[in-house]
Structures are given as C-alpha cells and as structure tokens.
Amino acid sequence: MNTACNYKLLLLLMLLPATAALSQTEEAAIGQVLDSFHEAAAEGDWARYFALMADQGVFLGTDVGERWPKAEFQAYAAGRSGWTYYPRQRNIDLTPDGNSAWFDEVLDSVSYGTSRGTGVLVKTAAGWKIAQYHLTFPIPNALSREVTDRIKAWEAGAN
C-alpha cells in the first residue's frame, strides 16, 4: 500500500464506531444478569450469585485491599447473609465485536447510601458472565479533600 492508501484507511478506521450498537435484546440480557447478581446477593443465594460470574471473574470491593478472584470471593461470601444494593441508573456499552460489555451503575444502599458499580461482562456459550465488578463509594467533590486526607492519615497510622 502506498502512503495515500494508508492515510485513507486510517481515516476510515477513525470513523468506525468505538463501540457496537447495543440492541434492546442485548441491553435487556446484560441488565438481567446485573439485576440477578444484585438480587442473589441480597438473598445470600451464593450459588446463583457466583454462577453469574465468569470463571476468571474478579470482584473489587471498596477497600483498596479487596481484590477478590472468584474462588476467594466465594470463600468470603460463604459466611455472610448478603448485602443489598438497588440499581438506580445504568449505562451499558459493547465492544465493536459485541463479545464484551462494560457498564457503570449508580446504586442505592440502606447501609451506605449512594454507591457505584462498574465492570465488564463477557459473552459465553452460557450467556453473559461478569468478568469484573467494582464497587465504589463516590465522594462528592466538595468532600474529597476531607475524605482523602482522612484516608491518608489512616494509612500512615496503619503502616
């Protein structure tokens, strides 16, 4: 290929969508997985909860030390009765090949108030599976300095 062809190809590639169009069917399927994930956690139904995760799935908790590969998270959850988060708002996007999705959702919790979940799902022969789920507590910008200063002070005292 000559330089002009390479340039035209590059321009064409730049015009392609960065994500695949999300059909209502795919959005509903992914949403159902996430809703079932939250329902199973609230019920302490760990068999259903972990069946929704990919084998290589990882749960990232709110504490910096909480990186739980699926098997470790199963062991942690086994002694728990569950936790409840209610999805308030959700955004879902697909990779161009349609085999992976990422999402972010705003959650309500009686225990913690507003939370955020983000993550990745992969399409498998058995349907969509959660490959990574990350739970966070969004900090309002007006409170961020106070909260991060307290975290830094706690970390300095803990080490």
Number of C-alpha atoms within 10 A of each C-alpha: 7 6 8 9 10 11 12 11 13 11 11 10 11 10 9 10 10 12 13 16 13 16 10 9 9 16 15 12 14 23 17 13 19 23 15 15 21 19 19 20 22 17 14 19 16 19 12 15 21 21 12 22 22 18 14 11 21 23 20 20 16 14 10 7 8 13 15 18 16 19 14 12 17 15 11 11 18 13 9 11 12 16 16 18 23 17 18 12 11 15 12 18 18 22 16 15 9 15 13 19 26 19 18 18 19 20 21 17 13 10 9 11 11 18 20 20 20 18 19 21 26 21 16 11 6 7 12 24 24 27 23 21 22 17 19 17 16 13 13 9 9 8 9 12 12 10 14 12 11 12 12 11 11 11 10 9 8 7 5
